[in-house]
């Protein structure tokens, strides 16, 4: 009995020792994991700080997606110990997909290369145009397009193929349609017909057939966004002159102060009379979009104006500049700076019928000169950021086709000229792509076409998305983080840095210059 008792006690002690040793091993593993994750998190934050510093330092006309600092974001070495051994390094990149394999591009993905859903017209009169634009996305049907538009418009009236709150409230777990702006693209997962597979290309690892289909059809997040914006301030953060300001005397004085009285006179005359068309003054009715924009501007002005005082009941004196009555109501809204190029204006000045000519002739060289002269100081918007214009240097063919008036042949021609024979993006190396003038210089569009397309196009956005690959010493895998950078706001910021998991494909590590962290 004593021997049995001793054996039982010894067995219990051995079991306790085993459990203690096992818990210590687990604890040590967790400590090492937490330590590695802390280093990887620090690497990701360092990558974000490097990107923000590059955005702050870059020139306003730089159109590259990587801000000219590829040497800083490709396998950048950080966190060295005192003896010189390396603790870790990072690379910043984004993924693209084609029919054969995944591709990795160093730098960040410009969100302006995608269609901003908030830029779509939501009125019922233009629902066909908005639906047709969305259906350029591969696999996006008319039913899903109308459902997306119903989700973001302000009413509860369903479109012909759409769905509103009446549909969502009948589901087993009912909810209401947002009927407003989206905070992120993931909000679309609540829309009828939208799945993670369609939106992000996410699949279960066991679904081999579906995973194969993913490589042949790109996910919708390659074409759609809700965060694309551009900075609308001058180089040093000062406000640009809004040439669509309702106070014409203010426009005149600001332009004359920064440029010349000749340019100020021409811009104000263009607002008062509109451009000439075949020798006649074009005082045609504004488009529906321009009328809506003007109405919104008037509402903002009314809300911002102080309450009327007794002195304001007195008639105001007419403001005049260069013989022009600036108290008259402007009849023309300038849609883009291209409207100033090669334009003539016919107007009564000091009681005489005069024709004013633009300082820039209708010549491609003068168009480039126009953007160089006033592109940094004049704007057609009052806001500090401009939302939704499409980056013509980056947007794929499908996104270009969504732009009103830009058909398939032109979209194909522009997409073909975005890359050289090796597949590299030309805008990373060619300063000539910093304005829309290259479209005219390459013979892709005429002057008339450019004026129609320019309000929807840009050559560089300021909100970027990408991935950060972080590798610590003596590891054969990397930690992946998603990053969203807002360079459009006056205060540049990181919207988020999110941990996505781990990657251990040797091909990926080599492509990202992370094949060895020792």
RODO-2510 file (C-alpha; in nm, 4 decimals, decimal comma):
residues 518
     n   res          X          Y          Z
     1     x     0,0000     0,0000     0,0000
     2     x     0,2872     0,2375     0,0862
     3     x     0,4532     0,1640    -0,2496
     4     x     0,1290     0,2267    -0,4375
     5     x     0,0801     0,5519    -0,2466
     6     x     0,4332     0,6658    -0,3325
     7     x     0,3749     0,5810    -0,6996
     8     x     0,0494     0,7773    -0,7052
     9     x     0,2178     1,0792    -0,5418
    10     x     0,5081     1,0612    -0,7890
    11     x     0,2642     1,0402    -1,0822
    12     x     0,0727     1,3432    -0,9590
    13     x     0,3961     1,5390    -0,9105
    14     x     0,5137     1,4425    -1,2600
    15     x     0,1775     1,5498    -1,4074
    16     x     0,1948     1,8815    -1,2214
    17     x     0,5498     1,9369    -1,3423
    18     x     0,4444     1,8578    -1,6996
    19     x     0,1513     2,0979    -1,6821
    20     x     0,3733     2,3675    -1,5366
    21     x     0,6367     2,3154    -1,8080
    22     x     0,3686     2,3158    -2,0788
    23     x     0,2163     2,6401    -1,9496
    24     x     0,5632     2,7990    -1,9381
    25     x     0,6273     2,6927    -2,3001
    26     x     0,2934     2,8405    -2,4063
    27     x     0,3689     3,1575    -2,2101
    28     x     0,7142     3,1868    -2,3669
    29     x     0,5647     3,1350    -2,7135
    30     x     0,3083     3,4079    -2,6484
    31     x     0,5805     3,6428    -2,5257
    32     x     0,7880     3,5810    -2,8385
    33     x     0,4798     3,6259    -3,0565
    34     x     0,3806     3,9465    -2,8807
    35     x     0,7376     4,0737    -2,9100
    36     x     0,7460     3,9948    -3,2823
    37     x     0,4056     4,1539    -3,3350
    38     x     0,5186     4,4651    -3,1460
    39     x     0,8197     4,4946    -3,3771
    40     x     0,5993     4,4391    -3,6843
    41     x     0,3507     4,6993    -3,5615
    42     x     0,6373     4,9446    -3,5128
    43     x     0,7607     4,8699    -3,8644
    44     x     0,4135     4,9356    -4,0060
    45     x     0,3872     5,2653    -3,8162
    46     x     0,7335     5,3609    -3,9438
    47     x     0,6168     5,2892    -4,2992
    48     x     0,3158     5,5136    -4,2435
    49     x     0,5342     5,7938    -4,1068
    50     x     0,7704     5,7588    -4,4054
    51     x     0,4778     5,7889    -4,6480
    52     x     0,3351     6,0950    -4,4709
    53     x     0,6766     6,2646    -4,4747
    54     x     0,7063     6,1902    -4,8474
    55     x     0,3608     6,3387    -4,9149
    56     x     0,4455     6,6545    -4,7219
    57     x     0,7731     6,6941    -4,9131
    58     x     0,6579     6,6139    -5,2662
    59     x     0,6005     6,8765    -5,5307
    60     x     0,2438     6,9734    -5,6135
    61     x     0,2916     6,8606    -5,9754
    62     x     0,4397     6,5185    -5,8912
    63     x     0,2049     6,2586    -6,0396
    64     x     0,3856     5,9413    -5,9333
    65     x     0,2037     5,6900    -5,7152
    66     x     0,5138     5,6389    -5,5003
    67     x     0,6051     6,0064    -5,4455
    68     x     0,9511     5,9435    -5,5956
    69     x     1,0761     5,7568    -5,2853
    70     x     1,0780     5,3934    -5,3956
    71     x     1,4154     5,3487    -5,2289
    72     x     1,2477     5,4298    -4,8967
    73     x     0,9584     5,1861    -4,9238
    74     x     1,1134     4,8773    -5,0881
    75     x     1,2785     4,6529    -4,8310
    76     x     1,3566     4,9502    -4,6071
    77     x     1,5809     4,8427    -4,3170
    78     x     1,4824     4,9565    -3,9700
    79     x     1,5262     4,8740    -3,6010
    80     x     1,8931     4,7777    -3,5935
    81     x     2,0483     4,6767    -3,2617
    82     x     2,3669     4,8252    -3,1161
    83     x     2,5801     4,5497    -3,2653
    84     x     2,4359     4,6203    -3,6108
    85     x     2,2139     4,3137    -3,6392
    86     x     1,8838     4,3760    -3,8155
    87     x     1,5544     4,3383    -3,6308
    88     x     1,3229     4,4008    -3,9244
    89     x     1,2326     4,5826    -4,2465
    90     x     0,9249     4,6759    -4,4496
    91     x     0,7971     4,7237    -4,8041
    92     x     0,4935     4,9232    -4,9199
    93     x     0,3068     4,7798    -5,2171
    94     x    -0,0279     4,6972    -5,3690
    95     x    -0,1517     4,3892    -5,5506
    96     x    -0,2938     4,3624    -5,8983
    97     x    -0,4371     4,0539    -6,0636
    98     x    -0,4535     3,9260    -6,4180
    99     x    -0,5513     3,5990    -6,5798
   100     x    -0,2202     3,4309    -6,4998
   101     x    -0,0802     3,5463    -6,1647
   102     x    -0,0744     3,8029    -5,8898
   103     x     0,1420     4,1086    -5,9498
   104     x     0,3023     4,3324    -5,6901
   105     x     0,3687     4,7011    -5,7522
   106     x     0,5865     4,8999    -5,5157
   107     x     0,4120     5,2085    -5,3818
   108     x     0,0482     5,2868    -5,3147
   109     x    -0,2702     5,2607    -5,5167
   110     x    -0,4322     5,5938    -5,6047
   111     x    -0,7986     5,5873    -5,5054
   112     x    -0,8689     5,8441    -5,7781
   113     x    -0,8014     5,5677    -6,0306
   114     x    -1,1431     5,4312    -5,9325
   115     x    -1,5018     5,5509    -5,9672
   116     x    -1,6197     5,7345    -5,6577
   117     x    -1,9766     5,6205    -5,5909
   118     x    -2,0567     5,9606    -5,4419
   119     x    -1,9856     6,1260    -5,7773
   120     x    -2,2679     5,9382    -5,9529
   121     x    -2,5834     6,1363    -6,0384
   122     x    -2,8662     6,0152    -5,8150
   123     x    -3,1619     6,1927    -5,9729
   124     x    -3,4250     5,9727    -6,1357
   125     x    -3,3791     6,1669    -6,4607
   126     x    -3,0193     6,0454    -6,4853
   127     x    -3,0666     5,6954    -6,3446
   128     x    -2,9891     5,5333    -6,6811
   129     x    -2,6531     5,7116    -6,6987
   130     x    -2,5598     5,6095    -6,3409
   131     x    -2,6707     5,2489    -6,3972
   132     x    -2,4767     5,2242    -6,7244
   133     x    -2,1629     5,3592    -6,5549
   134     x    -2,1754     5,0994    -6,2767
   135     x    -2,2381     4,8176    -6,5228
   136     x    -1,8929     4,8798    -6,6746
   137     x    -1,7582     4,6933    -6,3702
   138     x    -1,7144     4,3257    -6,4695
   139     x    -1,9948     4,1132    -6,3259
   140     x    -2,2020     4,4039    -6,1917
   141     x    -2,5590     4,3586    -6,3168
   142     x    -2,8376     4,6121    -6,3673
   143     x    -3,0147     4,4770    -6,0577
   144     x    -2,7091     4,5289    -5,8355
   145     x    -2,6372     4,8698    -5,9931
   146     x    -2,9871     4,9984    -5,9153
   147     x    -2,9697     4,8462    -5,5670
   148     x    -2,6440     5,0344    -5,4965
   149     x    -2,7946     5,3594    -5,6229
   150     x    -3,1069     5,3030    -5,4104
   151     x    -2,8846     5,2414    -5,1079
   152     x    -2,7094     5,5791    -5,1352
   153     x    -2,9880     5,8039    -5,2661
   154     x    -3,1992     6,0028    -5,0211
   155     x    -3,5443     5,8557    -5,0930
   156     x    -3,7185     5,5242    -5,0304
   157     x    -3,8571     5,4871    -5,3809
   158     x    -3,7006     5,1813    -5,5512
   159     x    -3,5591     5,2086    -5,9016
   160     x    -3,6747     4,9719    -6,1783
   161     x    -3,4252     4,6990    -6,0780
   162     x    -3,3364     4,8219    -5,7302
   163     x    -3,4238     4,7609    -5,3665
   164     x    -3,5130     4,9974    -5,0855
   165     x    -3,6095     4,9677    -4,7180
   166     x    -3,9311     4,7848    -4,8142
   167     x    -3,7150     4,4923    -4,9341
   168     x    -3,4578     4,4937    -4,6525
   169     x    -3,7227     4,5174    -4,3809
   170     x    -3,8784     4,1913    -4,5075
   171     x    -3,5581     3,9897    -4,4515
   172     x    -3,5256     3,7448    -4,1573
   173     x    -3,2971     4,0023    -3,9917
   174     x    -3,4543     4,3303    -4,1093
   175     x    -3,2704     4,6600    -4,1473
   176     x    -3,3109     4,9883    -4,3309
   177     x    -3,1362     5,1212    -4,6398
   178     x    -2,8682     5,3788    -4,5604
   179     x    -3,0100     5,6455    -4,7945
   180     x    -2,6913     5,8478    -4,7532
   181     x    -2,3154     5,8553    -4,7948
   182     x    -2,1064     5,5444    -4,7363
   183     x    -1,8353     5,5459    -4,4715
   184     x    -1,6434     5,2674    -4,6453
   185     x    -1,6848     5,0339    -4,9385
   186     x    -1,7700     4,7523    -4,6962
   187     x    -2,1071     4,9199    -4,6372
   188     x    -2,2062     4,7777    -4,9772
   189     x    -2,2070     4,4279    -4,8258
   190     x    -2,5533     4,5121    -4,6920
   191     x    -2,6815     4,5827    -5,0438
   192     x    -2,8860     4,3140    -5,2182
   193     x    -2,6674     4,0973    -5,4409
   194     x    -2,3273     4,2228    -5,3139
   195     x    -2,1008     3,9580    -5,1581
   196     x    -1,7449     3,9513    -5,0235
   197     x    -1,6460     3,7387    -5,3212
   198     x    -1,7662     4,0054    -5,5655
   199     x    -1,6532     4,3091    -5,3675
   200     x    -1,3120     4,1970    -5,2390
   201     x    -1,2484     3,8629    -5,4073
   202     x    -1,2442     3,6875    -5,0695
   203     x    -1,2939     3,3101    -5,0846
   204     x    -1,2584     3,0086    -4,8605
   205     x    -0,9299     2,8245    -4,9143
   206     x    -1,1178     2,5024    -4,9901
   207     x    -1,3130     2,6532    -5,2765
   208     x    -1,0632     2,5771    -5,5493
   209     x    -1,2958     2,6457    -5,8403
   210     x    -1,4033     2,9813    -5,7008
   211     x    -1,0439     3,0746    -5,6231
   212     x    -0,9522     3,0000    -5,9848
   213     x    -1,2310     3,2278    -6,1009
   214     x    -1,0915     3,5033    -5,8785
   215     x    -0,7727     3,5279    -6,0842
   216     x    -0,9668     3,5834    -6,4069
   217     x    -1,2183     3,8454    -6,2818
   218     x    -1,0963     4,1295    -6,0663
   219     x    -1,2845     4,2202    -5,7500
   220     x    -1,5034     4,5299    -5,7570
   221     x    -1,2833     4,7159    -5,5074
   222     x    -1,0334     4,7569    -5,7933
   223     x    -1,2880     4,9779    -5,9707
   224     x    -1,4988     5,1419    -5,6970
   225     x    -1,4226     5,3685    -5,4031
   226     x    -1,5887     5,6175    -5,1687
   227     x    -1,2800     5,8070    -5,0467
   228     x    -1,1073     5,9532    -5,3557
   229     x    -1,0260     6,3224    -5,3173
   230     x    -0,7734     6,5859    -5,4240
   231     x    -0,6180     6,8709    -5,2347
   232     x    -0,7557     7,2047    -5,3576
   233     x    -0,5025     7,4400    -5,2029
   234     x    -0,1940     7,6121    -5,3425
   235     x     0,1607     7,4883    -5,2820
   236     x     0,1992     7,6483    -4,9389
   237     x    -0,1476     7,5548    -4,8165
   238     x    -0,3075     7,8868    -4,9094
   239     x    -0,6553     7,8906    -5,0627
   240     x    -0,6920     7,8960    -5,4386
   241     x    -0,9032     8,1601    -5,6102
   242     x    -1,2514     8,0263    -5,6766
   243     x    -1,3343     8,1604    -6,0244
   244     x    -1,6991     8,0530    -5,9736
   245     x    -1,7382     8,2821    -5,6737
   246     x    -2,0727     8,4655    -5,6727
   247     x    -1,8941     8,7984    -5,6026
   248     x    -1,7405     8,8934    -5,9369
   249     x    -1,5594     9,1975    -5,7977
   250     x    -1,3787     8,9712    -5,5515
   251     x    -1,2742     8,7376    -5,8341
   252     x    -1,1448     9,0321    -6,0355
   253     x    -0,9427     9,1809    -5,7500
   254     x    -0,7894     8,8479    -5,6466
   255     x    -0,6845     8,7493    -6,0002
   256     x    -0,5554     9,0972    -6,0787
   257     x    -0,3523     9,0924    -5,7574
   258     x    -0,1904     8,7542    -5,8249
   259     x    -0,1757     8,7558    -6,2061
   260     x    -0,2888     9,0437    -6,4274
   261     x    -0,5811     9,2746    -6,4918
   262     x    -0,6080     9,1283    -6,8433
   263     x    -0,6709     8,7770    -6,7086
   264     x    -0,9085     8,9076    -6,4408
   265     x    -1,1091     9,0936    -6,7048
   266     x    -1,1337     8,7864    -6,9258
   267     x    -1,2421     8,5501    -6,6453
   268     x    -1,5109     8,7886    -6,5194
   269     x    -1,6344     8,8493    -6,8745
   270     x    -1,6582     8,4728    -6,9267
   271     x    -1,8738     8,4427    -6,6146
   272     x    -2,0966     8,7287    -6,7285
   273     x    -2,1554     8,6223    -7,0889
   274     x    -2,0233     8,2729    -7,1462
   275     x    -1,7995     8,1657    -7,4363
   276     x    -1,8726     8,2657    -7,7940
   277     x    -2,0142     7,9976    -8,0209
   278     x    -1,9838     8,0674    -8,3939
   279     x    -1,9509     8,4399    -8,3326
   280     x    -2,2533     8,4633    -8,1016
   281     x    -2,2451     8,4917    -7,7266
   282     x    -2,3268     8,1543    -7,5747
   283     x    -2,5767     8,2344    -7,3010
   284     x    -2,7283     7,8895    -7,3242
   285     x    -2,8953     7,7345    -7,0256
   286     x    -2,6630     7,5618    -6,7861
   287     x    -2,6674     7,1854    -6,7621
   288     x    -2,8707     7,0207    -6,4884
   289     x    -2,5546     6,9409    -6,2906
   290     x    -2,4377     7,3025    -6,3114
   291     x    -2,7805     7,4311    -6,2069
   292     x    -2,7785     7,1989    -5,9059
   293     x    -2,4267     7,3127    -5,8173
   294     x    -2,5299     7,6767    -5,8456
   295     x    -2,8375     7,6129    -5,6304
   296     x    -2,6279     7,4406    -5,3634
   297     x    -2,3816     7,7288    -5,3711
   298     x    -2,6610     7,9837    -5,3244
   299     x    -2,8018     7,7851    -5,0296
   300     x    -2,4580     7,7741    -4,8663
   301     x    -2,4159     8,1456    -4,9183
   302     x    -2,7579     8,2145    -4,7665
   303     x    -2,6800     8,0002    -4,4631
   304     x    -2,3411     8,1642    -4,4145
   305     x    -2,4628     8,5234    -4,4645
   306     x    -2,5254     8,7176    -4,1407
   307     x    -2,8807     8,8354    -4,0646
   308     x    -2,9860     9,1355    -4,2699
   309     x    -2,9478     9,4662    -4,0915
   310     x    -3,1278     9,7912    -4,1487
   311     x    -2,8394     9,9280    -4,3551
   312     x    -2,8604     9,6318    -4,5913
   313     x    -3,2073     9,7390    -4,7041
   314     x    -3,0474    10,0285    -4,8905
   315     x    -2,9679     9,9708    -5,2581
   316     x    -2,6080     9,8636    -5,3157
   317     x    -2,3792    10,0571    -5,5429
   318     x    -2,2915     9,8815    -5,8677
   319     x    -1,9389     9,7415    -5,8700
   320     x    -1,7507     9,8064    -6,1925
   321     x    -1,4111     9,6990    -6,3215
   322     x    -1,2695     9,7873    -6,6626
   323     x    -1,6086     9,9137    -6,7740
   324     x    -1,7918     9,5928    -6,6764
   325     x    -2,0904     9,5938    -6,4412
   326     x    -1,9962     9,3273    -6,1843
   327     x    -2,3271     9,3555    -5,9968
   328     x    -2,4989     9,1677    -6,2806
   329     x    -2,5879     8,8031    -6,2217
   330     x    -2,3377     8,5673    -6,3922
   331     x    -2,4927     8,3375    -6,6520
   332     x    -2,2024     8,0961    -6,6960
   333     x    -2,0330     7,8581    -6,4570
   334     x    -1,6762     7,7643    -6,5522
   335     x    -1,6585     7,3842    -6,5388
   336     x    -1,2773     7,3474    -6,5597
   337     x    -0,9653     7,5468    -6,6386
   338     x    -0,9872     7,4099    -6,9935
   339     x    -1,2790     7,6521    -7,0471
   340     x    -1,0231     7,9349    -7,0382
   341     x    -0,8194     7,7855    -7,3224
   342     x    -0,8624     7,9336    -7,6707
   343     x    -1,1964     8,0914    -7,5753
   344     x    -1,3536     8,4178    -7,6893
   345     x    -1,6146     8,6248    -7,5042
   346     x    -1,8479     8,8867    -7,6467
   347     x    -1,9677     9,1482    -7,3980
   348     x    -2,0848     9,5072    -7,3658
   349     x    -1,8020     9,7048    -7,2036
   350     x    -1,8587    10,0774    -7,1417
   351     x    -2,1593    10,0502    -7,3729
   352     x    -1,9513     9,9091    -7,6591
   353     x    -1,9785     9,5600    -7,8068
   354     x    -1,6331     9,4033    -7,7555
   355     x    -1,4790     9,0600    -7,8104
   356     x    -1,2198     8,9460    -7,5552
   357     x    -0,9725     8,6714    -7,6413
   358     x    -0,8215     8,4234    -7,3964
   359     x    -0,4544     8,4804    -7,3043
   360     x    -0,3959     8,1200    -7,4182
   361     x    -0,4521     8,0268    -7,7828
   362     x    -0,6186     7,6999    -7,8792
   363     x    -0,2840     7,5246    -7,9175
   364     x    -0,1538     7,2248    -7,7168
   365     x     0,1531     7,4195    -7,6062
   366     x    -0,0630     7,7027    -7,4772
   367     x    -0,2845     7,4529    -7,2944
   368     x     0,0193     7,3214    -7,1061
   369     x     0,1209     7,6819    -7,0379
   370     x    -0,2272     7,7522    -6,8987
   371     x    -0,1960     7,4747    -6,6395
   372     x     0,1569     7,5877    -6,5544
   373     x     0,0516     7,9541    -6,5180
   374     x    -0,2686     7,9259    -6,3152
   375     x    -0,3147     7,5578    -6,2232
   376     x    -0,1783     7,6202    -5,8748
   377     x    -0,3734     7,9385    -5,7995
   378     x    -0,7122     7,9145    -5,9737
   379     x    -0,9869     7,6619    -5,9076
   380     x    -1,3466     7,6029    -6,0079
   381     x    -1,4330     7,4846    -5,6549
   382     x    -1,4510     7,6694    -5,3241
   383     x    -1,3892     7,3637    -5,1043
   384     x    -1,0410     7,2724    -4,9771
   385     x    -1,0772     6,9277    -5,1361
   386     x    -1,2318     6,8071    -5,4622
   387     x    -1,4084     6,4719    -5,4547
   388     x    -1,4558     6,2103    -5,7218
   389     x    -1,2500     6,3114    -6,0258
   390     x    -1,0832     6,0182    -6,2051
   391     x    -0,7048     5,9984    -6,2455
   392     x    -0,6538     5,9617    -6,6208
   393     x    -0,2943     5,8430    -6,5624
   394     x    -0,4014     5,5492    -6,3452
   395     x    -0,7624     5,4487    -6,4119
   396     x    -0,8183     5,1169    -6,5910
   397     x    -1,0215     5,1028    -6,9091
   398     x    -1,3397     4,9963    -6,7263
   399     x    -1,3295     5,3059    -6,5023
   400     x    -1,2521     5,5402    -6,7925
   401     x    -1,5601     5,4098    -6,9738
   402     x    -1,7755     5,5259    -6,6801
   403     x    -1,6944     5,8924    -6,7517
   404     x    -1,9720     6,0737    -6,9441
   405     x    -1,8747     6,1270    -7,3066
   406     x    -1,5689     5,9025    -7,2905
   407     x    -1,6509     5,5950    -7,4979
   408     x    -1,4820     5,2598    -7,5434
   409     x    -1,2351     5,3564    -7,8232
   410     x    -1,1007     5,6549    -7,6286
   411     x    -1,0848     5,4558    -7,3031
   412     x    -0,8819     5,1864    -7,4785
   413     x    -0,6477     5,4448    -7,6335
   414     x    -0,5835     5,6164    -7,2983
   415     x    -0,5296     5,2867    -7,1135
   416     x    -0,2830     5,1777    -7,3834
   417     x    -0,0773     5,4947    -7,3372
   418     x    -0,0599     5,4654    -6,9585
   419     x     0,2215     5,2059    -6,9758
   420     x     0,5356     5,1475    -7,1778
   421     x     0,6309     4,8256    -7,3546
   422     x     0,7587     4,6724    -7,0297
   423     x     0,4285     4,7411    -6,8532
   424     x     0,5651     5,0173    -6,6262
   425     x     0,3416     5,3186    -6,5585
   426     x     0,4633     5,6120    -6,7654
   427     x     0,3405     5,8774    -6,5233
   428     x     0,6060     5,7662    -6,2745
   429     x     0,8741     5,8944    -6,5113
   430     x     0,7160     6,1520    -6,7428
   431     x     0,6599     6,5030    -6,6073
   432     x     0,4484     6,5721    -6,9171
   433     x     0,1654     6,3743    -6,7574
   434     x     0,1087     6,6326    -6,4818
   435     x    -0,1776     6,8014    -6,6698
   436     x    -0,4556     6,7050    -6,9103
   437     x    -0,2618     6,8726    -7,1906
   438     x    -0,1018     6,5393    -7,2838
   439     x    -0,4388     6,4108    -7,4061
   440     x    -0,4450     6,6860    -7,6688
   441     x    -0,0726     6,6624    -7,7459
   442     x    -0,1053     6,2897    -7,8162
   443     x    -0,4013     6,3553    -8,0443
   444     x    -0,6445     6,1570    -7,8286
   445     x    -0,9030     6,4327    -7,7835
   446     x    -0,9986     6,7570    -7,9559
   447     x    -1,0391     7,0918    -7,7836
   448     x    -1,4178     7,0458    -7,7712
   449     x    -1,3847     6,6957    -7,6232
   450     x    -1,1360     6,8116    -7,3611
   451     x    -1,3702     7,0848    -7,2372
   452     x    -1,6470     6,8256    -7,1998
   453     x    -1,4276     6,5686    -7,0233
   454     x    -1,2055     6,7928    -6,8082
   455     x    -1,4578     6,8388    -6,5204
   456     x    -1,4428     6,4628    -6,4581
   457     x    -1,0676     6,4086    -6,4959
   458     x    -0,7497     6,4770    -6,3012
   459     x    -0,3860     6,3733    -6,3256
   460     x    -0,3276     6,2930    -5,9602
   461     x    -0,5317     6,2058    -5,6551
   462     x    -0,4337     6,2542    -5,2927
   463     x    -0,5903     5,9560    -5,1130
   464     x    -0,3949     5,6303    -5,1339
   465     x    -0,4455     5,2692    -5,0322
   466     x    -0,1911     4,9912    -5,0101
   467     x    -0,0291     4,7086    -4,8147
   468     x     0,2721     4,7040    -4,5850
   469     x     0,4808     4,3878    -4,5652
   470     x     0,6843     4,3691    -4,2418
   471     x     0,9454     4,1018    -4,1710
   472     x     1,1437     4,0457    -3,8524
   473     x     1,4802     3,8760    -3,8221
   474     x     1,5067     3,4980    -3,8638
   475     x     1,1538     3,4696    -4,0009
   476     x     1,0517     3,3326    -4,3411
   477     x     0,7099     3,4986    -4,3444
   478     x     0,5814     3,8553    -4,3301
   479     x     0,3035     4,0368    -4,1489
   480     x     0,0612     4,2183    -4,3807
   481     x    -0,1020     4,5477    -4,2878
   482     x    -0,3558     4,7498    -4,4876
   483     x    -0,3032     5,1262    -4,4965
   484     x    -0,5175     5,4186    -4,6104
   485     x    -0,3435     5,7569    -4,6416
   486     x    -0,5292     6,0889    -4,6676
   487     x    -0,3070     6,3444    -4,8377
   488     x    -0,5964     6,5632    -4,9502
   489     x    -0,6812     6,7293    -4,6205
   490     x    -0,4729     7,0254    -4,4999
   491     x    -0,3449     6,7968    -4,2241
   492     x    -0,2113     6,4836    -4,3908
   493     x    -0,3058     6,1749    -4,1936
   494     x    -0,3241     5,7975    -4,1831
   495     x    -0,6880     5,6911    -4,1882
   496     x    -0,5937     5,3480    -4,0555
   497     x    -0,3305     5,0735    -4,0374
   498     x    -0,4965     4,7297    -4,0034
   499     x    -0,3332     4,3915    -3,9452
   500     x    -0,4420     4,1405    -4,2107
   501     x    -0,2485     3,8244    -4,1264
   502     x     0,0699     3,6542    -4,2469
   503     x     0,2196     3,5672    -4,5871
   504     x     0,4948     3,3105    -4,6472
   505     x     0,5152     3,2771    -5,0261
   506     x     0,8851     3,2933    -5,1242
   507     x     0,7941     3,4535    -5,4582
   508     x     0,6180     3,7363    -5,2792
   509     x     0,9084     3,7907    -5,0407
   510     x     1,1485     3,8175    -5,3327
   511     x     0,9222     4,0533    -5,5244
   512     x     0,9004     4,2820    -5,2202
   513     x     1,2766     4,2703    -5,1478
   514     x     1,2004     4,0912    -4,8210
   515     x     1,3516     3,7512    -4,9032
   516     x     1,5957     3,7794    -4,6123
   517     x     1,5843     3,9838    -4,2963
   518     x     1,9030     3,8405    -4,1435
***
